[in-house]
């Protein structure tokens, strides 16, 4: 139902664009496909029932004839996701076309978030006020269970506090809910005894520099010693500058 409503909105936008032309001038579809992505952002939670693939849509306002719309694909997944083709193929009379990406067996994934960007290569084919680009985020759906409460010691803030530790049932992927600030978990994975984490906001919004994030610049210095997990996080701000690397230590429950 939501998609139908959105499509109706695209058609309404086309109608309004027509009505806003100078008096006596009417907007004509002509030979253009008048395409639009249904949204600028789509999130996928990957589960086994997806059969190792995700599918995205492109819509068009002019449904006359069969047409192929090439897209530029920016793959930020390191080749983990593979597109079946590089265009959306519309059959005559169809207002939707599909593009499928495949990925390896789900058991090979932790909780990493993958990003792909699609852009309609020929922007003249995009409908007025339509979406010419879309970002895709895909992440394995994980079920977190609490391991108990440990202790987190921050060199950055020079203090310690009790910290709940959660682990995904499906992978060696961990989450520290509300670690520094409420609503900002710290997430990391462990593979072959090595800690890994992605760049992630840690919740400290500096009054001058903006949101501070953990950056994985110093992963090689992270280590595990029994129940002591030592993270060396580079605390960066949006413009790329850094407060430096700090030792943040988690004592597991």
N, C-alpha and C positions, 0 to 999 in steps of 0.2 A: 504494500500500500504506500509506503514511504517513497519508493522509487517512482510510482505512478504520479504521486503528488509533485515530486521534483520535476518530472518530465513535463507535467502540465505547466509548471512554473517557467521552464525554458521556452515553451510555446508562447506563454503569456509575455515573456520578455521580448520575443520576436514581434508580437503584435504591438506592444508599446513602442518598440523601436520604429515600427512602420508609422504609427500615429503621430510620432514626434517629428517627422520630416516636414519640410516646408509645405505649405498648402499647395495642392495640385501635384505633389510628388509622392509616389507610392513606392514602398519597399518591395522588391521582387526577389524571390529566391534564386531565379536563374539557374545556372549550372553548378553553383556551389553546394556543398553537402550540408553546410551550417551545423557543424558538429560541436559537441561540448562534452567534457567529462561530467558525470553526475555530481562530483564534488572535487575539491582541491586536495582532499586528504582521505585515505581509507586505511583502516587498521584490520589486520587479519590475526586471529588467534588460531594457530595451526593445531589441528587434532588429527588422529588417525583416520577418521572418517573422510577426510579431505583427499585421501589417496595421493598424497605427496604433490599437491598442486593448488595454486590459487588462481582465480579468474577475475579479471576486471572488465568493466564495460565502457563503451563510448557510445554516445547518442547522437542522432542527427535529426534536423528539422526537415530537410528535403529528402524524401524517401524515393524519389524517382530514379530508377536504374540501379545497377550494381556498381559499387565503387569501393576502392581500397584507399584507406587513409594511413599513410606512413607516420610513424612516431619515432622520435628520438628517445632512446632508452639509456638512461644513466644508471648503471648498475653499481650500487655501493655495497653489494653483498660479497664481493670478492669472488664472484662466479658461482656462488652457492645456488642462486636461482637462475634458471635458464628459460628465456622466452621461446615459445614455439614458433614465433615469426616476429617481424618488425612492423606490422601494420594491422589495422582493424579492417575486416572485410565485410561489407554490407551487401546483402542480397537485395534484389529489386523489391521495393515495398517494405523493407525492414527498417525500423528506426533504432535498432540496437545491434552492436557488433561486440565481439568478445576477444580477449587476448589472455592466454593461459601461460603461467610460469610453473615450471616443475622444480622440485627440490629433492635432495636425497632422503633416505629413510629418516623418519622423525626421531628415532632413537639416537641419532647422531647429534641432535640439537640439545643445547642447554637452554638458558633463558635469554640468549642474545636477541637483540632487536635488529632486524635487517631493513634497509631502506632502498627503494627503487624510485626513480623519478621518470615519468612519461611526459613528453611534450609533443603536441601535434606539429609535425615538421613544417607543413605549409599553413601558416597562420591565417591565410586568406580563406581557408576552409572552415574557420571557427565562426560560430554564430555570434552576432552582436551581444556583448555582455556574457558570452559563454566562457567556460573554463578551458583554456588551452593546455593546461598542465595539471598533473596530479601526482602527489607523493603517496607511495605505498609503504606502509610499515607492516612487517610480518614478524611474529614472535610465537614460539611454541607455548601453548597453553599449559601452565604449570599449576599444580596443587600444592600449596605451602602448608606445612605443619610445624608447630612450634617445637623446638628442641629444649626450650627452657630459657632461663635468664642468666646471661653471663655478665661480664664487665667490659665496658669500652673506655679506653683511656686515650684522650686526644692531646697530642703535643700542640696542635694548632690553637686549641682553646685552653690548654693547661688545666684540664680537669678530667674527672672520671665519673661514670654513672652506670647504674644497672641497665643492661641492654638485652631485650628479647631477641632471640635468634630463631629464624625460621629457615627450613630446608624444603626444597621441592621434592616431592615423592618420585618424580620422573627423571631427575638429573642431579648432578652434584652442583646445584645452584642454590645460593643462600640469599636471604634478605634480612636486613636489620631495620625493622619498621620504626619510623619516627626517630632515626638515630640522632641527628643533631637538632632537627626541627620537625615539628608535627607535619605530616603529609609528604615528607621527603625521605623515603627509605634509601639505604645504601645496599646495593646488590653486587654480588660477586660470584664467581664460579671457581671450582678447583678441579684441575685435571693433571694427573700424574704428579700429584703433590705440589703443584704450582698454582698460585693465586692469579686470577685474572679478573679485570673489571673494565667496563666501558666508561667513557666520559659521562658523568651524570651530575646534575645539580644537587648540592648538599643542603640547600635551604637557607644559607646565609646570604641575605640580600644587602650588600654593602651600600650605604647611603650615597656614596660617590661613584663606586665602580660597578654596581649592579650585582646580579646573581653570581655567586662563587660556585665553582664546580670541581669535583674530583676529576683529575685528568690522569690517564694511565702512562705518563711519561717515564715512570720509574718502576715498572712492573718487575724488572729483573732483580730489584732489591727487596721485593716482598718475599716473605718466607713463613713457613709453618714449623713450629717446634712444639710437638705434642698438642696441647689445647690452646697454645698461644699463636694467634694469627697476626702477623705484623704487615700492615699496609704502608707503603711509602707512596703517598698521594701528592700530586702536584696541584696546589690550590690555584686555579686560574680564574680570570674574569673574562667577560664576553669579548673584549678586544684582543685576547690572546696573551696579555701580560699575566704575570704570576706572582703570588705571595711567596712561592717557593715550595719545596718538598718537605713534608712533615711525616713523622712516624705516628700512625694511628694504630692502636693495638687493641685487639679483641681477645679476651679470655673466654673461650667457649664454655657453655654450661657443663 
